[in-house]
Amino acid sequence: MLLLFQVFLLNFIKLYGVVTPYIYPLGILLLPFETPRWLLMVLAFFAGLTIDMFTDTPGFHASAMVIMAFARQYVVSVNRPVGDYEPSHKPTIGSLGFYWFIFYAGILVALHHFCFYFIEVYSFHYIPITLLKVGAGSLASLMLMLLHEFLFYKR
């Protein structure tokens, strides 16, 4: 559903003519902690490839998603809750709390956007505008993800 929402609605939104919010990485972020890394990366690749097919970006989204999926385990291990993870924990606001989710999603979304926009530009000549796109895009995407979490998570 997130991929369809991204393809048919969010891809047509350009905030200030520059930033497009991306909510589709949330699909990878919300997968259970027990998901094997290889499966995570395969799902991320195909999710990114699907977006690439609809946006004429040859592999930009797929590569950014694979990098984000690869880094997910490291962010999860750094962001351990006080009592460690329990089998019932899921990577959601309802399970681990608001601040945990902001840290977790914020780092991974910023990494996704950083990779995507620097692959898109493929140059260091436009660093200021690219960093602006990374920051503004990450913030817009994170706000959409928080809205999704507050609307659909179970208490």
DSSP file (Angstrom, degrees, kcal/mol; ACC not computed):
  #  RESIDUE AA STRUCTURE BP1 BP2  ACC     N-H-->O    O-->H-N    N-H-->O    O-->H-N    TCO  KAPPA ALPHA  PHI   PSI    X-CA   Y-CA   Z-CA
    1    1 A M     >        0   0    0      0, 0.0     4,-2.6     0, 0.0     5,-0.2   0.000 360.0 360.0 360.0 -37.3    0.0    0.0    0.0
    2    2 A L  H  >  +     0   0    0      1,-0.2     4,-2.3     2,-0.2    21,-0.2   0.888 360.0  51.1 -64.6 -37.7    2.9    2.4    0.8
    3    3 A L  H  > S+     0   0    0      2,-0.2     4,-2.8     1,-0.2    -1,-0.2   0.918 111.6  46.8 -64.9 -42.9    4.4    1.8   -2.7
    4    4 A L  H  > S+     0   0    0      2,-0.2     4,-2.8     1,-0.2     5,-0.3   0.918 112.0  50.5 -64.9 -42.6    1.0    2.6   -4.4
    5    5 A F  H  X>S+     0   0    0     -4,-2.6     5,-2.0     1,-0.2     4,-1.3   0.899 113.7  46.3 -60.5 -41.1    0.6    5.7   -2.2
    6    6 A Q  H  <>S+     0   0    0     -4,-2.3     5,-2.2     3,-0.2    -2,-0.2   0.944 116.4  43.4 -66.0 -48.6    4.1    6.8   -3.2
    7    7 A V  H  <5S+     0   0    0     -4,-2.8    -2,-0.2     1,-0.2    -3,-0.2   0.914 122.3  34.4 -67.8 -44.9    3.7    6.1   -6.9
    8    8 A F  H  <5S+     0   0    0     -4,-2.8    -1,-0.2    -5,-0.2    -2,-0.2   0.595 135.5   9.6 -93.8 -10.1    0.2    7.5   -7.5
    9    9 A L  T ><5S+     0   0    0     -4,-1.3     3,-1.4    -5,-0.3     4,-0.2   0.622 121.7  46.6-129.4 -59.2    0.2   10.4   -5.1
   10   10 A L  G > <S+     0   0    0     -5,-2.0     3,-1.6     1,-0.3    -3,-0.2   0.794 101.4  65.7 -68.4 -28.5    3.4   11.5   -3.3
   11   11 A N  G 3 <S+     0   0    0     -5,-2.2    -1,-0.3     1,-0.3    -4,-0.1   0.712 100.2  54.2 -65.4 -17.1    5.6   11.4   -6.5
   12   12 A F  G <  S+     0   0    0     -3,-1.4     2,-0.6    -6,-0.2    -1,-0.3   0.442  89.6  92.4 -94.9  -0.2    3.5   14.3   -7.8
   13   13 A I    <   +     0   0    0     -3,-1.6     2,-0.5    -4,-0.2    -4,-0.0  -0.837  48.4 177.8 -97.2 125.4    4.1   16.5   -4.8
   14   14 A K    >   -     0   0    0     -2,-0.6     3,-1.4     6,-0.1     2,-0.4  -0.919  20.5-146.6-126.6 104.5    7.0   18.8   -4.9
   15   15 A L  B >> S-A   19   0A   0      4,-3.4     4,-2.1    -2,-0.5     3,-2.1  -0.589  86.6 -11.2 -72.2 123.3    7.3   21.0   -1.8
   16   16 A Y  T 34 S-     0   0    0     -2,-0.4    -1,-0.3     1,-0.3     0, 0.0   0.741 121.3 -73.1  56.4  25.6    8.7   24.4   -2.9
   17   17 A G  T <4 S+     0   0    0     -3,-1.4    -1,-0.3     2,-0.2    -2,-0.2   0.574 131.0  66.3  71.8   8.5    9.5   22.8   -6.2
   18   18 A V  T <4 S+     0   0    0     -3,-2.1     2,-0.4     1,-0.2    -2,-0.2   0.718  81.2  63.4-126.0 -47.7   12.4   20.8   -4.7
   19   19 A V  B  <  -A   15   0A   0     -4,-2.1    -4,-3.4   117,-0.0    -1,-0.2  -0.755  47.9-170.5-103.9 128.8   11.4   18.2   -2.1
   20   20 A T        -     0   0    0     -2,-0.4     2,-0.2    -6,-0.2    -6,-0.1  -0.969  26.1-130.5-109.6 122.6    9.3   15.1   -2.7
   21   21 A P        -     0   0    0      0, 0.0     2,-0.5     0, 0.0    -8,-0.1  -0.525  18.1-154.9 -74.2 138.2    8.3   13.2    0.5
   22   22 A Y        +     0   0    0    115,-0.4   123,-0.1    -2,-0.2   122,-0.1  -0.959  25.4 163.4-116.6 119.7    9.0    9.5    0.4
   23   23 A I    >   +     0   0    0     -2,-0.5     3,-1.9   -21,-0.2     4,-0.3   0.577  58.0  88.0-105.7 -14.9    7.0    7.3    2.7
   24   24 A Y  T >  S+     0   0    0      1,-0.3     3,-1.6   -22,-0.2     4,-0.5   0.769  74.6  68.9 -62.3 -26.9    7.8    3.9    1.0
   25   25 A P  T >> S+     0   0    0      0, 0.0     4,-2.1     0, 0.0     3,-0.9   0.756  83.7  75.9 -61.5 -18.8   10.9    3.3    3.2
   26   26 A L  H <> S+     0   0    0     -3,-1.9     4,-2.1     1,-0.2    -2,-0.2   0.818  82.8  65.9 -60.1 -29.9    8.6    2.8    6.1
   27   27 A G  H <4 S+     0   0    0     -3,-1.6    -1,-0.2    -4,-0.3     4,-0.2   0.879 107.8  38.8 -59.0 -38.5    7.7   -0.6    4.7
   28   28 A I  H X4 S+     0   0    0     -3,-0.9     3,-1.1    -4,-0.5    -2,-0.2   0.863 113.2  56.2 -77.8 -38.6   11.2   -1.7    5.4
   29   29 A L  H 3< S+     0   0    0     -4,-2.1    -2,-0.2     1,-0.2    -1,-0.2   0.821 106.2  50.7 -64.1 -30.8   11.5    0.1    8.7
   30   30 A L  T 3< S+     0   0    0     -4,-2.1    -1,-0.2    -5,-0.2    -2,-0.2   0.451  81.1 115.7 -90.7  -0.2    8.4   -1.6   10.1
   31   31 A L  S <  S-     0   0    0     -3,-1.1    -3,-0.0    -4,-0.2     9,-0.0  -0.381  79.8 -89.0 -65.7 149.5    9.5   -5.2    9.3
   32   32 A P    >   -     0   0    0      0, 0.0     3,-1.5     0, 0.0    -1,-0.1  -0.142  30.2-117.4 -59.0 155.1   10.0   -7.3   12.4
   33   33 A F  T 3  S+     0   0    0     56,-0.4    57,-0.1     1,-0.3    -2,-0.1   0.787 112.0  62.7 -62.8 -28.6   13.5   -7.4   14.1
   34   34 A E  T 3  S+     0   0    0     53,-0.1    -1,-0.3     2,-0.1     3,-0.1   0.510  72.2 121.8 -78.4  -3.9   13.8  -11.1   13.3
   35   35 A T  S <  S-     0   0    0     -3,-1.5     5,-0.0     1,-0.1    -4,-0.0  -0.412  72.4-112.6 -61.3 126.1   13.7  -10.5    9.6
   36   36 A P     >  -     0   0    0      0, 0.0     4,-2.4     0, 0.0     5,-0.2  -0.290  18.8-123.7 -61.3 145.5   16.9  -12.0    8.1
   37   37 A R  H  > S+     0   0    0      1,-0.2     4,-2.4     2,-0.2     5,-0.2   0.872 109.8  54.5 -59.7 -38.8   19.2   -9.4    6.6
   38   38 A W  H  > S+     0   0    0      1,-0.2     4,-2.0     2,-0.2    -1,-0.2   0.906 110.5  46.0 -64.2 -40.2   19.2  -11.0    3.2
   39   39 A L  H  > S+     0   0    0      2,-0.2     4,-2.7     1,-0.2     5,-0.2   0.895 110.8  53.8 -67.8 -39.9   15.4  -10.9    3.0
   40   40 A L  H  X S+     0   0    0     -4,-2.4     4,-2.3     1,-0.2    -2,-0.2   0.918 111.1  45.5 -57.8 -45.3   15.4   -7.3    4.2
   41   41 A M  H  X S+     0   0    0     -4,-2.4     4,-2.3     2,-0.2    -1,-0.2   0.853 112.0  50.8 -71.6 -34.7   17.8   -6.3    1.4
   42   42 A V  H  X S+     0   0    0     -4,-2.0     4,-2.3     2,-0.2    -2,-0.2   0.929 113.0  46.0 -66.6 -45.0   15.9   -8.2   -1.3
   43   43 A L  H  X S+     0   0    0     -4,-2.7     4,-2.3     1,-0.2    -2,-0.2   0.898 113.0  50.5 -63.4 -40.7   12.6   -6.6   -0.3
   44   44 A A  H  X S+     0   0    0     -4,-2.3     4,-2.6    -5,-0.2     5,-0.2   0.908 109.4  51.4 -63.7 -41.8   14.3   -3.2   -0.2
   45   45 A F  H  X S+     0   0    0     -4,-2.3     4,-2.7     1,-0.2    -2,-0.2   0.939 112.8  44.1 -60.8 -47.6   15.8   -3.7   -3.6
   46   46 A F  H  X S+     0   0    0     -4,-2.3     4,-2.0     2,-0.2    -1,-0.2   0.849 112.8  51.6 -70.7 -32.9   12.4   -4.6   -5.2
   47   47 A A  H  X S+     0   0    0     -4,-2.3     4,-1.8    -5,-0.2    -1,-0.2   0.945 114.2  44.0 -64.7 -46.6   10.6   -1.8   -3.4
   48   48 A G  H  X S+     0   0    0     -4,-2.6     4,-2.5     1,-0.2    14,-0.5   0.892 112.2  52.8 -64.1 -39.9   13.2    0.7   -4.6
   49   49 A L  H  X S+     0   0    0     -4,-2.7     4,-2.2    -5,-0.2    -1,-0.2   0.875 106.0  54.5 -64.1 -37.3   13.1   -0.9   -8.1
   50   50 A T  H  X S+     0   0    0     -4,-2.0     4,-1.2     2,-0.2    -1,-0.2   0.934 110.9  44.5 -61.0 -46.1    9.3   -0.5   -8.2
   51   51 A I  H  X S+     0   0    0     -4,-1.8     4,-1.3     1,-0.2     3,-0.4   0.900 110.7  55.9 -64.9 -39.6    9.6    3.2   -7.4
   52   52 A D  H  X>S+     0   0    0     -4,-2.5     5,-1.1     1,-0.2     4,-1.1   0.882 103.0  55.2 -59.2 -39.5   12.4    3.5  -10.0
   53   53 A M  H  <5S+     0   0    0     -4,-2.2    -1,-0.2     1,-0.2    -2,-0.2   0.845 113.0  41.5 -64.4 -32.7   10.2    2.1  -12.7
   54   54 A F  H  <5S+     0   0    0     -4,-1.2    -1,-0.2    -3,-0.4    -2,-0.2   0.635 120.2  41.5 -89.7 -14.4    7.6    4.7  -12.1
   55   55 A T  H  <5S-     0   0    0     -4,-1.3    -2,-0.2    -3,-0.3    -1,-0.2   0.383 101.2-120.3-116.0   3.6    9.9    7.7  -11.7
   56   56 A D  T  <5 +     0   0    0     -4,-1.1    -3,-0.2     1,-0.2    -4,-0.1   0.875  66.4 137.1  58.8  39.5   12.5    7.1  -14.4
   57   57 A T      < -     0   0    0     -5,-1.1     2,-1.9    -6,-0.2     4,-0.4  -0.923  54.1-136.8-114.9 103.3   15.4    7.0  -11.9
   58   58 A P  S    S-     0   0    0      0, 0.0    -9,-0.1     0, 0.0    -5,-0.0  -0.364  75.8 -35.7 -70.2  83.1   17.6    4.1  -13.1
   59   59 A G  S  > S+     0   0    0     -2,-1.9     4,-2.4   -11,-0.1     5,-0.2   0.446 103.1 119.6  88.9   1.2   18.4    2.3   -9.8
   60   60 A F  H  > S+     0   0    0     -3,-0.3     4,-2.1     2,-0.2     5,-0.2   0.955  82.2  38.7 -63.9 -50.6   18.6    5.4   -7.6
   61   61 A H  H  > S+     0   0    0     -4,-0.4     4,-2.5   -13,-0.3   -12,-0.2   0.901 115.4  53.8 -67.6 -40.3   15.8    4.4   -5.2
   62   62 A A  H  > S+     0   0    0    -14,-0.5     4,-2.1     1,-0.2    -2,-0.2   0.926 111.3  44.7 -61.8 -44.6   16.8    0.7   -5.3
   63   63 A S  H  X S+     0   0    0     -4,-2.4     4,-2.2     2,-0.2    -1,-0.2   0.909 113.5  49.8 -68.4 -40.5   20.4    1.5   -4.3
   64   64 A A  H  X S+     0   0    0     -4,-2.1     4,-2.1    -5,-0.2    -1,-0.2   0.887 112.0  49.1 -64.2 -38.1   19.3    3.9   -1.5
   65   65 A M  H  X S+     0   0    0     -4,-2.5     4,-2.7     2,-0.2    -1,-0.2   0.892 109.8  50.4 -68.9 -39.2   16.9    1.4   -0.1
   66   66 A V  H  X S+     0   0    0     -4,-2.1     4,-2.3     2,-0.2    -2,-0.2   0.911 111.5  48.5 -66.1 -41.3   19.5   -1.4   -0.1
   67   67 A I  H  X S+     0   0    0     -4,-2.2     4,-2.0     2,-0.2    -2,-0.2   0.919 112.9  48.3 -63.0 -43.0   22.0    0.8    1.7
   68   68 A M  H  X S+     0   0    0     -4,-2.1     4,-1.1     1,-0.2    -2,-0.2   0.917 112.0  49.0 -63.4 -43.1   19.3    1.8    4.2
   69   69 A A  H  X S+     0   0    0     -4,-2.7     4,-0.6     1,-0.2     3,-0.3   0.876 110.2  51.7 -64.9 -37.3   18.2   -1.9    4.7
   70   70 A F  H  < S+     0   0    0     -4,-2.3     3,-0.5     1,-0.2     4,-0.4   0.898 112.0  45.9 -64.7 -40.2   21.9   -2.9    5.3
   71   71 A A  H  X S+     0   0    0     -4,-2.0     4,-2.1     1,-0.2     3,-0.4   0.642  91.0  86.4 -77.8 -14.9   22.3   -0.2    7.9
   72   72 A R  H  X S+     0   0    0     -4,-1.1     4,-2.5    -3,-0.3    -1,-0.2   0.889  85.6  52.1 -56.0 -45.1   19.1   -1.0    9.7
   73   73 A Q  H  X S+     0   0    0     -4,-0.6     4,-2.1    -3,-0.5    -1,-0.2   0.875 109.7  49.9 -62.5 -37.5   20.6   -3.7   11.9
   74   74 A Y  H  > S+     0   0    0     -4,-0.4     4,-1.9    -3,-0.4    -1,-0.2   0.904 111.2  47.8 -68.4 -40.7   23.4   -1.4   13.1
   75   75 A V  H  X S+     0   0    0     -4,-2.1     4,-1.9     1,-0.2    -2,-0.2   0.899 111.6  51.1 -66.5 -39.6   20.9    1.4   14.0
   76   76 A V  H  < S+     0   0    0     -4,-2.5    -2,-0.2    -5,-0.2    -1,-0.2   0.900 110.9  48.2 -63.5 -41.1   18.7   -1.1   15.8
   77   77 A S  H >< S+     0   0    0     -4,-2.1     3,-0.6     1,-0.2    -1,-0.2   0.843 113.7  46.5 -71.0 -32.0   21.7   -2.4   17.8
   78   78 A V  H 3< S+     0   0    0     -4,-1.9    -1,-0.2     1,-0.2     2,-0.2   0.819 110.6  54.4 -74.7 -31.1   22.9    1.1   18.7
   79   79 A N  T 3< S+     0   0    0     -4,-1.9    -1,-0.2    -5,-0.2    -2,-0.1  -0.201  76.4 158.1 -99.5  40.2   19.3    2.2   19.7
   80   80 A R    <   -     0   0    0     -3,-0.6    -3,-0.1    -2,-0.2    -4,-0.0  -0.408  40.1-122.5 -67.8 136.8   18.6   -0.6   22.2
   81   81 A P    >   -     0   0    0      0, 0.0     3,-1.7     0, 0.0     4,-0.1  -0.271  34.3 -95.9 -70.9 169.0   15.9    0.2   24.8
   82   82 A V  T 3  S+     0   0    0      1,-0.3     3,-0.1     2,-0.1    -2,-0.1   0.890 124.4  37.6 -56.5 -47.3   16.8    0.0   28.5
   83   83 A G  T 3  S-     0   0    0      1,-0.3    -1,-0.3     3,-0.0    -3,-0.0   0.197 116.3-114.7 -91.8  17.0   15.6   -3.6   29.1
   84   84 A D    <   -     0   0    0     -3,-1.7    -1,-0.3     2,-0.0     2,-0.2   0.062  52.1 -47.5  67.1 174.3   16.8   -4.8   25.7
   85   85 A Y        -     0   0    0     -3,-0.1    -5,-0.0    -4,-0.1    11,-0.0  -0.541  54.3-153.9 -79.0 139.9   14.5   -6.0   23.0
   86   86 A E    >   -     0   0    0     -2,-0.2     3,-1.8     1,-0.1    -2,-0.0  -0.757  30.5-108.7-106.6 159.1   11.7   -8.4   23.9
   87   87 A P  T 3  S+     0   0    0      0, 0.0   -53,-0.1     0, 0.0   -54,-0.1   0.785 119.0  56.4 -58.4 -26.2   10.1  -10.9   21.4
   88   88 A S  T 3  S+     0   0    0      2,-0.0     2,-0.1     7,-0.0    -3,-0.0   0.631  84.4 108.1 -81.5 -12.1    6.9   -8.8   21.5
   89   89 A H    <   -     0   0    0     -3,-1.8   -56,-0.4     2,-0.0     7,-0.0  -0.414  45.6-175.9 -70.3 138.6    8.7   -5.6   20.4
   90   90 A K        -     0   0    0      2,-0.1     2,-2.8    -2,-0.1     6,-0.2  -0.931  41.6-101.9-126.4 153.4    8.1   -4.3   17.0
   91   91 A P  S    S+     0   0    0      0, 0.0     2,-0.3     0, 0.0    -2,-0.0  -0.316  84.6 109.9 -76.6  63.3    9.8   -1.3   15.4
   92   92 A T  S  > S-     0   0    0     -2,-2.8     4,-2.4     1,-0.1     5,-0.4  -0.849  80.7-113.6-130.6 165.8    6.8    1.0   16.0
   93   93 A I  H  > S+     0   0    0     -2,-0.3     4,-1.9     1,-0.2     7,-0.1   0.902 116.0  55.8 -64.5 -41.1    5.9    3.9   18.2
   94   94 A G  H  4 S+     0   0    0      1,-0.2    -1,-0.2     2,-0.2     4,-0.1   0.804 115.4  36.4 -63.5 -30.0    3.3    1.8   19.9
   95   95 A S  H  4 S+     0   0    0     -5,-0.2    -2,-0.2    -3,-0.1    -1,-0.2   0.878 134.5  15.8 -91.6 -42.8    5.8   -0.9   20.9
   96   96 A L  H  < S-     0   0    0     -4,-2.4     4,-0.3    -6,-0.2    -3,-0.2   0.460 107.5-107.0-117.5  -3.1    9.0    1.0   21.7
   97   97 A G     X  -     0   0    0     -4,-1.9     4,-1.9    -5,-0.4    -1,-0.2  -0.076  30.6 -76.0  99.6 162.7    7.9    4.6   22.1
   98   98 A F  H  > S+     0   0    0      2,-0.2     4,-2.6     1,-0.2     5,-0.2   0.924 123.1  46.6 -65.0 -50.2    8.1    8.0   20.3
   99   99 A Y  H  > S+     0   0    0      1,-0.2     4,-2.2     2,-0.2     5,-0.2   0.877 111.6  51.5 -67.3 -37.5   11.7    8.9   21.0
  100  100 A W  H  > S+     0   0    0     -4,-0.3     4,-2.6     1,-0.2    -1,-0.2   0.946 112.7  46.3 -61.0 -46.8   13.0    5.5   20.0
  101  101 A F  H  X S+     0   0    0     -4,-1.9     4,-3.1     1,-0.2     5,-0.5   0.891 110.0  53.2 -65.5 -40.4   11.1    5.6   16.7
  102  102 A I  H  X S+     0   0    0     -4,-2.6     4,-2.2     2,-0.2     5,-0.2   0.928 113.2  43.7 -60.3 -45.3   12.3    9.2   16.0
  103  103 A F  H  X S+     0   0    0     -4,-2.2     4,-2.0     2,-0.2     5,-0.3   0.950 118.4  44.2 -63.8 -49.4   15.9    8.2   16.4
  104  104 A Y  H  X S+     0   0    0     -4,-2.6     4,-1.8    -5,-0.2    -2,-0.2   0.957 122.2  35.2 -61.3 -56.5   15.6    4.9   14.5
  105  105 A A  H  X S+     0   0    0     -4,-3.1     4,-3.0     1,-0.2     5,-0.3   0.879 114.6  58.0 -70.1 -37.4   13.5    6.2   11.6
  106  106 A G  H  X S+     0   0    0     -4,-2.2     4,-2.2    -5,-0.5    -1,-0.2   0.924 109.3  43.4 -60.3 -46.1   15.3    9.6   11.5
  107  107 A I  H  X S+     0   0    0     -4,-2.0     4,-2.3    -5,-0.2    -1,-0.2   0.937 118.0  44.3 -65.7 -46.3   18.8    8.1   11.0
  108  108 A L  H  X S+     0   0    0     -4,-1.8     4,-2.4    -5,-0.3    -2,-0.2   0.875 114.5  48.2 -70.5 -36.4   17.6    5.6    8.4
  109  109 A V  H  X S+     0   0    0     -4,-3.0     4,-2.7     2,-0.2     5,-0.2   0.909 112.2  49.7 -68.4 -41.1   15.5    8.1    6.5
  110  110 A A  H  X S+     0   0    0     -4,-2.2     4,-2.7    -5,-0.3    -2,-0.2   0.903 111.6  49.2 -63.3 -39.9   18.3   10.6    6.5
  111  111 A L  H  X S+     0   0    0     -4,-2.3     4,-2.6     2,-0.2     5,-0.2   0.926 111.3  49.8 -63.5 -44.7   20.7    7.9    5.2
  112  112 A H  H  X S+     0   0    0     -4,-2.4     4,-2.8     1,-0.2    -2,-0.2   0.940 114.5  43.6 -57.9 -49.1   18.2    6.9    2.5
  113  113 A H  H  X S+     0   0    0     -4,-2.7     4,-2.9     2,-0.2     5,-0.3   0.889 111.8  53.6 -67.1 -39.2   17.8   10.5    1.4
  114  114 A F  H  X S+     0   0    0     -4,-2.7     4,-2.1    -5,-0.2     5,-0.2   0.954 113.8  42.3 -59.2 -49.8   21.5   11.2    1.5
  115  115 A C  H  X S+     0   0    0     -4,-2.6     4,-2.2     2,-0.2     5,-0.2   0.934 115.9  49.4 -62.9 -46.4   22.3    8.2   -0.7
  116  116 A F  H  X S+     0   0    0     -4,-2.8     4,-2.4    -5,-0.2    -2,-0.2   0.949 114.4  42.1 -60.1 -51.5   19.4    8.9   -3.1
  117  117 A Y  H  X S+     0   0    0     -4,-2.9     4,-2.2     1,-0.2     5,-0.2   0.847 115.5  48.7 -70.9 -32.9   20.2   12.6   -3.6
  118  118 A F  H  X S+     0   0    0     -4,-2.1     4,-2.4    -5,-0.3     5,-0.3   0.844 113.1  47.9 -75.6 -30.7   23.9   12.2   -3.9
  119  119 A I  H  < S+     0   0    0     -4,-2.2    -2,-0.2    -5,-0.2    -1,-0.2   0.890 112.1  51.5 -69.3 -38.9   23.5    9.3   -6.4
  120  120 A E  H  < S+     0   0    0     -4,-2.4    -2,-0.2    -5,-0.2    -3,-0.2   0.922 119.3  34.0 -62.7 -45.7   21.0   11.5   -8.3
  121  121 A V  H  < S-     0   0    0     -4,-2.2    -2,-0.2    -5,-0.1    -1,-0.2   0.885  83.3-167.1 -78.2 -39.8   23.4   14.5   -8.6
  122  122 A Y     <  +     0   0    0     -4,-2.4     2,-0.3    -5,-0.2    -3,-0.1   0.849  56.3  87.5  52.3  40.7   26.5   12.3   -8.9
  123  123 A S        -     0   0    0     -5,-0.3     3,-0.3     1,-0.0    -1,-0.2  -0.978  69.5-144.0-160.9 150.7   28.7   15.4   -8.2
  124  124 A F  S >  S+     0   0    0     -2,-0.3     3,-0.9     1,-0.2    -2,-0.0   0.342  86.8  87.5 -97.3   4.5   30.1   17.3   -5.3
  125  125 A H  T 3  S+     0   0    0      1,-0.2    -1,-0.2     2,-0.1    -4,-0.0   0.741  90.4  46.1 -73.4 -22.2   29.6   20.7   -7.1
  126  126 A Y  T 3> S+     0   0    0     -3,-0.3     4,-2.4     1,-0.2    -1,-0.2  -0.144  70.5 133.6-112.7  36.7   26.1   21.0   -5.7
  127  127 A I  H <>  +     0   0    0     -3,-0.9     4,-2.9     1,-0.2     5,-0.3   0.903  69.4  51.2 -58.0 -47.1   26.7   20.1   -2.1
  128  128 A P  H  > S+     0   0    0      0, 0.0     4,-1.9     0, 0.0    -1,-0.2   0.943 115.2  40.6 -60.4 -46.9   24.7   23.0   -0.5
  129  129 A I  H  > S+     0   0    0      2,-0.2     4,-2.3     1,-0.2    -2,-0.2   0.868 116.0  51.9 -69.5 -34.2   21.5   22.4   -2.5
  130  130 A T  H  X S+     0   0    0     -4,-2.4     4,-2.5     2,-0.2    -1,-0.2   0.917 110.0  47.7 -67.6 -42.4   21.9   18.6   -2.2
  131  131 A L  H  X S+     0   0    0     -4,-2.9     4,-2.6    -5,-0.2    -2,-0.2   0.858 110.5  53.2 -66.1 -33.9   22.2   18.8    1.6
  132  132 A L  H  X S+     0   0    0     -4,-1.9     4,-2.9    -5,-0.3     5,-0.3   0.922 110.2  47.3 -63.8 -43.8   19.2   21.1    1.7
  133  133 A K  H  X S+     0   0    0     -4,-2.3     4,-2.6     2,-0.2     5,-0.3   0.905 112.1  50.5 -63.1 -41.2   17.2   18.5   -0.3
  134  134 A V  H  X S+     0   0    0     -4,-2.5     4,-2.3     2,-0.2     5,-0.2   0.947 115.5  41.9 -61.9 -48.5   18.5   15.8    2.1
  135  135 A G  H  X S+     0   0    0     -4,-2.6     4,-2.2     2,-0.2    -2,-0.2   0.945 120.0  41.0 -65.6 -49.6   17.5   17.7    5.2
  136  136 A A  H  X S+     0   0    0     -4,-2.9     4,-2.5    -5,-0.2     5,-0.2   0.901 117.5  48.3 -68.0 -40.5   14.1   19.0    3.9
  137  137 A G  H  X S+     0   0    0     -4,-2.6     4,-2.7    -5,-0.3  -115,-0.4   0.903 111.8  49.6 -66.0 -41.0   13.2   15.7    2.3
  138  138 A S  H  X S+     0   0    0     -4,-2.3     4,-2.7    -5,-0.3    -2,-0.2   0.917 112.6  47.6 -63.4 -43.1   14.1   13.7    5.4
  139  139 A L  H  X S+     0   0    0     -4,-2.2     4,-2.2    -5,-0.2    -2,-0.2   0.928 113.7  46.5 -64.3 -45.6   12.1   16.0    7.6
  140  140 A A  H  X S+     0   0    0     -4,-2.5     4,-1.9     2,-0.2    -2,-0.2   0.916 115.4  46.5 -63.4 -43.1    9.0   15.9    5.2
  141  141 A S  H  X S+     0   0    0     -4,-2.7     4,-2.3     1,-0.2    -2,-0.2   0.911 111.4  51.0 -66.5 -41.9    9.3   12.1    5.0
  142  142 A L  H  X S+     0   0    0     -4,-2.7     4,-2.5    -5,-0.2    -1,-0.2   0.882 108.2  52.7 -64.0 -38.2    9.7   11.6    8.7
  143  143 A M  H  X S+     0   0    0     -4,-2.2     4,-2.3     2,-0.2    -1,-0.2   0.912 110.0  48.3 -63.5 -41.6    6.6   13.8    9.4
  144  144 A L  H  X S+     0   0    0     -4,-1.9     4,-2.4     2,-0.2    -2,-0.2   0.897 111.3  50.4 -63.9 -39.7    4.6   11.6    7.0
  145  145 A M  H  X S+     0   0    0     -4,-2.3     4,-2.5     2,-0.2    -2,-0.2   0.897 110.2  49.5 -66.1 -40.1    5.9    8.5    8.7
  146  146 A L  H  X S+     0   0    0     -4,-2.5     4,-2.7     2,-0.2     5,-0.2   0.912 110.1  51.3 -64.0 -42.0    5.0    9.8   12.1
  147  147 A L  H  X S+     0   0    0     -4,-2.3     4,-1.9     2,-0.2    -2,-0.2   0.925 110.5  49.2 -60.1 -44.8    1.5   10.7   10.8
  148  148 A H  H  X S+     0   0    0     -4,-2.4     4,-2.4     1,-0.2     5,-0.2   0.920 111.5  49.6 -59.0 -45.5    1.2    7.1    9.5
  149  149 A E  H  X S+     0   0    0     -4,-2.5     4,-2.2     1,-0.2    -2,-0.2   0.915 111.6  47.4 -62.5 -43.8    2.3    5.7   12.8
  150  150 A F  H  < S+     0   0    0     -4,-2.7    -1,-0.2     1,-0.2    -2,-0.2   0.822 116.3  44.7 -70.0 -29.2   -0.1    7.8   14.8
  151  151 A L  H  < S+     0   0    0     -4,-1.9    -2,-0.2    -5,-0.2    -1,-0.2   0.837 127.4  23.5 -80.5 -32.8   -3.0    6.9   12.5
  152  152 A F  H  < S+     0   0    0     -4,-2.4    -2,-0.2    -5,-0.2    -3,-0.2   0.522  88.2 108.0-118.7  -5.6   -2.4    3.2   12.2
  153  153 A Y     <  -     0   0    0     -4,-2.2     2,-0.4    -5,-0.2    -4,-0.0  -0.436  61.4-128.1 -79.1 153.8   -0.4    1.8   15.1
  154  154 A K              0   0    0      1,-0.1    -2,-0.1    -2,-0.1    -1,-0.1  -0.815 360.0 360.0 -99.5 136.1   -2.1   -0.4   17.7
  155  155 A R              0   0    0     -2,-0.4    -1,-0.1   -60,-0.0    -2,-0.0   0.447 360.0 360.0 -83.7 360.0   -1.7    0.4   21.4
